[in-house]
Amino acid sequence: MSIECDTSCLFGVIRPPPPPENLEERGKRPKSEPEPEQKQKPERKRREKLAWELKALKDLTLSDFSMYDDDAKPFFFDCDRFVYKNKAMINKEKEIKVATADHIKRSRHLSPFDAITPPKITMEFGRCWTAVPVNMTDDLRLKLIPLCKAALEKFNAENQDTNYVFVDIVKATWRPGGIYYITFQAQNEFLDCSPNTFQAMVMKNGIGPHEVKSCAIKI
């Protein structure tokens, strides 16, 4: 004799089956995770154009910029017919000229590999085209190591009796145009001796292989 056990009746408590859930009630159930509200970006207010900005380029004259004469912020405008510079810009250019002359004097006997930091004022106005020291962060080090190895490949190819392998970066400077002047150490696997110090000039290309301009043992 078999006994069937009704799961809706346990320990003397009758459990009625759950009522069917219609689609309307299902839509009213709260979600486990509320959807994040999308923040609307604030609209940028358009700046009203100044009088000289509304004129055609051929109609502009120096007098159209007289409003900037005594402005504390440097301002200049350059076109085919004239160049306007306010007083602040003229004074700033004088400061840049003095700072640049001093930097050139202090850098006169230095190679690009040993370049010193130029005056801040020249960097702010993009007037410095000499090599500048770079802060050797971990990220930059990872970017420069392939350049060092490419330079060593060129050096080993031109000197068949050597097989130098990269050891570590000492320092680096950078010049606009993606050119790096890297001082690094490398070990000759054929000789049991201490590492040599190399200096390499390498152009870092965004696409394609890096271009090694020069690589030599530092004398």
JOLIN-V230730 format. One record per pair of residues at least 12 apart in sequence whose C-alpha atoms are under 6 Angstrom apart, sorted by the first residue. I is the first residue (numbers start at 0). J is the second residue. D is the distance in whole Angstrom. If there is no record, write none. Layout:
# JOLIN-V230730
i,j,d
I,J,D
I,J,D
This chain:
# JOLIN-V230730
i,j,d
51,63,6
67,85,6
68,85,5
68,86,6
71,87,6
73,87,5
73,88,4
74,88,6
95,121,6
111,130,6
112,180,5
114,130,6
114,131,6
116,131,6
130,172,6
130,173,5
130,174,4
131,172,5
131,173,5
132,172,4
133,172,5
150,211,6
150,214,6
162,187,5
162,188,6
163,185,6
163,186,5
163,187,4
164,185,5
164,186,5
165,185,4
166,184,5
166,185,5
167,183,6
167,184,5
168,183,4
169,182,5
169,183,5
170,182,5
177,202,6
177,203,5
178,201,6
178,202,4
179,200,6
179,201,5
180,199,6
180,200,5
181,198,6
181,199,5
182,197,6
182,198,5
183,196,6
183,197,5
184,196,4
184,197,6
196,216,6
196,217,6
197,215,6
197,216,4
197,217,5
198,214,6
198,215,6
198,217,6
199,213,5
199,214,4
200,212,5
200,213,5
